[in-house]
Amino acid sequence: MQDIINNITSSALFGVTLSIFAYVFGVMANKKLKTPIANPVLIADIIIVTILLALNIPYENYAVGGSFIELFLAPVTAALAVKIHAQIKELKANWLPLIIGTAVGSLASILCVLFMCRLFGFSDTLTVSLFPKSVTTAIAIPISESHGGVSAITVISLMFTGMLGAMFSPVLIKLFRIKNPVAAGTAIGTSSHALGTTKALELGDVEGAMSGIAIGMAGLITTVYSIFML
């Protein structure tokens, strides 16, 4: 029986199908439950992990198809340029606050990671792996690996950071009474990259565009910070 399962799941089609099914189910659950905790990505992760463990399917089998979906990560991130172009006037009017906000936000995120890692006595390898937790995957992994980090840990930290941003950013924006859409979008993109930006797009076009710009800027700024801080 296990041999049959391995033969079926070793196909790239299995990983692709499972990922799409899990995410679609997550989106449906999110719309039905209408709660920030029911994040589609979190639900999809739980479904995938549960199925892999229940059927004793090796992660390598799933990764054959899962890695295929990963190829679309960079193009999808680049597609945010469409929203950015539509808000070019806002960008020109707020370029300085955007740069300062992203630089300060990225530094705050990094200092928080370094402080917590030192407080709990984490190893240098783990610290480096968590260093770029608020940067988009395409930039975070090279930063982590180039300084001796573990990419798998980096990816996990990225997912948790992004999901938390997507789930709680609207609540925090209301809590701190952030009325400026540029400030809200910059904060979301700087702290929770692409996953958070999906929520910013739901808040408004300006928030989504500024969040999309902040993703790239945060990646560039964090890369520069890593040169001097790691």
C-alpha positions as CSV (number, residue, x, y, z in Angstrom):
1,M,0.0,0.0,0.0
2,Q,2.8,2.4,0.9
3,D,4.5,1.7,-2.4
4,I,1.4,2.7,-4.2
5,I,1.1,5.9,-2.2
6,N,4.8,6.7,-3.0
7,N,4.3,6.1,-6.7
8,I,1.3,8.4,-6.8
9,T,2.7,11.2,-4.7
10,S,6.1,11.2,-6.4
11,S,4.5,12.9,-9.4
12,A,4.7,16.7,-9.6
13,L,1.0,16.8,-10.2
14,F,0.4,15.6,-6.6
15,G,2.2,18.6,-5.0
16,V,0.6,21.1,-7.3
17,T,-2.9,19.7,-6.8
18,L,-2.6,19.4,-3.1
19,S,-1.3,23.0,-2.8
20,I,-4.1,24.4,-4.9
21,F,-6.8,22.4,-3.2
22,A,-5.5,23.3,0.3
23,Y,-5.3,27.0,-0.5
24,V,-8.7,27.2,-2.2
25,F,-10.2,25.5,0.9
26,G,-8.4,28.0,3.1
27,V,-9.9,30.9,1.1
28,M,-13.4,29.4,1.4
29,A,-13.0,28.9,5.1
30,N,-11.7,32.4,5.5
31,K,-14.8,33.9,3.8
32,K,-17.1,31.7,5.7
33,L,-15.6,32.2,9.2
34,K,-14.8,35.9,8.6
35,T,-12.1,36.0,11.3
36,P,-8.4,37.1,11.0
37,I,-7.2,33.9,12.6
38,A,-8.7,31.8,9.6
39,N,-5.8,32.9,7.4
40,P,-5.9,31.0,4.0
41,V,-2.2,30.3,4.0
42,L,-2.2,29.0,7.6
43,I,-5.2,26.7,6.9
44,A,-3.5,25.4,3.7
45,D,-0.3,24.7,5.7
46,I,-2.3,22.7,8.3
47,I,-4.1,20.7,5.6
48,I,-0.9,19.9,3.7
49,V,1.1,18.9,6.8
50,T,-1.8,16.8,8.2
51,I,-2.2,14.9,4.9
52,L,1.6,14.3,4.6
53,L,1.8,12.9,8.2
54,A,-1.5,10.9,8.0
55,L,-0.5,9.1,4.9
56,N,3.2,8.9,5.7
57,I,4.1,10.8,2.5
58,P,7.8,12.0,2.4
59,Y,8.2,15.7,2.1
60,E,10.5,15.2,-0.9
61,N,7.5,13.8,-2.8
62,Y,5.4,16.8,-2.1
63,A,8.3,19.2,-2.8
64,V,8.5,18.0,-6.4
65,G,5.3,19.8,-7.2
66,G,5.5,22.3,-4.4
67,S,8.8,23.7,-5.8
68,F,7.1,24.1,-9.2
69,I,4.6,26.6,-7.6
70,E,7.6,28.4,-6.0
71,L,8.7,29.3,-9.5
72,F,5.8,31.8,-9.7
73,L,6.9,33.6,-6.5
74,A,9.1,36.2,-8.2
75,P,6.7,36.9,-11.1
76,V,3.8,37.3,-8.8
77,T,5.8,39.7,-6.6
78,A,6.8,41.7,-9.7
79,A,3.1,41.9,-10.7
80,L,2.6,44.3,-7.8
81,A,4.2,46.9,-10.1
82,V,0.8,47.2,-11.8
83,K,-0.8,48.5,-8.6
84,I,2.3,50.7,-8.0
85,H,2.0,52.3,-11.4
86,A,-1.6,53.1,-10.8
87,Q,-0.6,55.1,-7.7
88,I,2.4,56.8,-9.2
89,K,1.2,60.2,-8.0
90,E,1.0,59.1,-4.4
91,L,4.5,57.6,-4.7
92,K,5.9,60.9,-6.0
93,A,4.2,62.9,-3.3
94,N,5.3,60.6,-0.5
95,W,8.7,59.1,-1.6
96,L,10.6,60.5,1.4
97,P,8.3,59.3,4.2
98,L,8.2,55.9,2.3
99,I,12.0,55.6,2.4
100,I,12.3,56.8,6.0
101,G,9.5,54.6,7.2
102,T,10.9,51.5,5.4
103,A,14.4,52.1,6.7
104,V,13.2,52.6,10.3
105,G,10.8,49.7,10.2
106,S,13.4,47.3,8.8
107,L,15.9,48.4,11.5
108,A,13.3,47.9,14.2
109,S,12.6,44.4,13.0
110,I,16.2,43.5,12.8
111,L,17.0,44.9,16.3
112,C,14.1,43.0,17.7
113,V,15.4,39.7,16.2
114,L,18.9,40.3,17.5
115,F,17.7,41.3,21.0
116,M,15.4,38.3,21.3
117,C,18.0,35.9,20.0
118,R,20.6,37.2,22.4
119,L,18.0,37.1,25.3
120,F,17.2,33.4,24.7
121,G,20.7,32.4,23.9
122,F,20.1,31.3,20.3
123,S,23.1,30.2,18.3
124,D,24.7,32.5,15.6
125,T,23.3,30.2,12.9
126,L,19.8,30.5,14.2
127,T,20.2,34.3,14.6
128,V,21.3,34.7,11.0
129,S,18.5,32.5,9.8
130,L,15.9,34.7,11.6
131,F,17.6,38.0,10.6
132,P,15.7,38.6,7.3
133,K,12.3,37.4,8.6
134,S,10.4,40.4,7.3
135,V,11.9,40.4,3.8
136,T,10.4,38.7,0.8
137,T,11.6,35.1,0.2
138,A,13.5,35.9,-3.0
139,I,15.8,38.2,-1.0
140,A,15.6,36.7,2.4
141,I,17.1,33.3,1.5
142,P,20.2,34.7,-0.2
143,I,20.8,36.9,2.8
144,S,20.5,34.0,5.2
145,E,22.6,31.6,3.2
146,S,25.3,34.1,2.4
147,H,26.0,34.5,6.1
148,G,25.7,30.9,7.1
149,G,22.0,30.7,7.9
150,V,19.7,27.7,7.3
151,S,17.2,28.5,4.5
152,A,14.5,26.1,5.9
153,I,14.4,28.1,9.2
154,T,14.4,31.3,7.3
155,V,11.4,30.2,5.2
156,I,9.4,29.1,8.3
157,S,10.1,32.5,10.0
158,L,9.0,34.3,6.8
159,M,5.7,32.4,6.7
160,F,4.9,33.0,10.3
161,T,5.8,36.7,10.0
162,G,3.7,37.1,6.9
163,M,0.7,35.2,8.3
164,L,0.8,37.2,11.5
165,G,0.9,40.4,9.5
166,A,-2.0,39.4,7.3
167,M,-4.1,38.3,10.3
168,F,-3.4,41.2,12.7
169,S,-2.4,44.2,10.6
170,P,-6.0,45.5,10.2
171,V,-6.5,45.2,14.0
172,L,-3.2,47.0,14.8
173,I,-4.0,49.8,12.3
174,K,-7.3,50.4,14.0
175,L,-5.7,50.1,17.5
176,F,-3.1,52.7,16.7
177,R,-5.5,54.8,14.7
178,I,-3.4,55.0,11.6
179,K,-5.6,57.0,9.2
180,N,-2.9,57.7,6.5
181,P,-3.1,55.0,3.8
182,V,0.5,55.6,2.8
183,A,1.7,55.0,6.4
184,A,-0.5,51.9,6.7
185,G,0.7,50.3,3.5
186,T,4.4,51.1,4.3
187,A,4.1,49.5,7.7
188,I,2.5,46.4,6.4
189,G,4.9,45.8,3.5
190,T,7.9,46.5,5.6
191,S,6.9,44.2,8.4
192,S,5.2,41.3,6.6
193,H,6.2,41.3,2.9
194,A,4.0,39.7,0.3
195,L,1.6,37.8,2.6
196,G,0.9,41.0,4.5
197,T,0.5,42.9,1.2
198,T,-2.4,40.7,0.2
199,K,-4.3,42.1,3.2
200,A,-3.1,45.7,2.3
201,L,-4.6,45.3,-1.1
202,E,-7.9,44.5,0.6
203,L,-7.7,47.7,2.7
204,G,-7.3,49.9,-0.4
205,D,-5.4,50.6,-3.6
206,V,-3.0,53.1,-2.0
207,E,-2.3,50.7,0.9
208,G,-1.6,47.9,-1.5
209,A,0.7,50.0,-3.8
210,M,2.7,51.4,-0.9
211,S,3.0,48.0,0.7
212,G,4.3,46.6,-2.6
213,I,6.9,49.3,-2.9
214,A,7.9,48.7,0.7
215,I,8.6,45.0,0.0
216,G,11.3,45.8,-2.5
217,M,12.8,48.7,-0.4
218,A,12.8,46.6,2.8
219,G,14.7,43.9,0.9
220,L,17.3,46.3,-0.4
221,I,17.7,48.1,3.0
222,T,17.9,44.8,4.9
223,T,20.6,43.5,2.5
224,V,22.6,46.7,3.3
225,Y,22.0,46.3,7.0
226,S,23.2,42.6,6.9
227,I,26.6,43.7,5.6
228,F,27.3,45.7,8.7
229,M,25.3,43.8,11.3
230,L,26.1,40.2,10.6
